[in-house]
Amino acid sequence: MSEKEKNVRKEYAEQLKAYRKKVNISQEAFATAIAVYQPYIASVEAGSLSIGIDKQEEIASCFGVRYYQFADPDFPIPSRDELWEGIETYIKAAGIEVGYLKSKTPGLASFMDDLLQSDFFLEWRLVTEIVAELKDRFGIDVVPMRVSDILNQKPRNLLIEVKKVPKERFNLYRLKK
């Protein structure tokens, strides 16, 4: 495989991940939507599988965009609502129940675990900063109290230091050193 082929696969892989994460849908749920198995999506996202134009069109159509828009890294990714609308339209046409896909999407704890694995928590963070980061990275809205609850549960509470801030409603959090 040439270097150019590797780069094209990686670029497409990054696009698929970005679209999927923006709409907050798991590999398994997305695979169900386009009638493939989860390992297929994982292979495409790893850049290890070359897919044909028909499958590219199917993936793009599921998100409600054209294949050439989807493959273009300079094309702005539509909003989460627009993407979800595209997915709902696509899966309804395919006879899949929307509730099934929504039940397969990752929950807040999964996103918090992703955030804990990044460098975000190397510094002390207010709950409001964590809420904003979850919104920016994953497009999810969450109330600050829910973030505090998740960070104070095992196994996350074993990874995190908590600092009480006088006269503040919420604590500060960072990874244990």
Secondary structure as UniProt FT lines:
FT   HELIX           3..22
FT   TURN            23..24
FT   HELIX           27..33
FT   TURN            34..35
FT   HELIX           38..46
FT   HELIX           53..63
FT   HELIX           67..71
FT   TURN            73..74
FT   HELIX           80..94
FT   HELIX           98..103
FT   HELIX           108..117
FT   HELIX           120..122
FT   STRAND          125..126
FT   HELIX           127..138
FT   HELIX           144..151
FT   TURN            154..155
FT   HELIX           156..158
FT   STRAND          160..163
FT   TURN            166..167
FT   STRAND          172..175
//
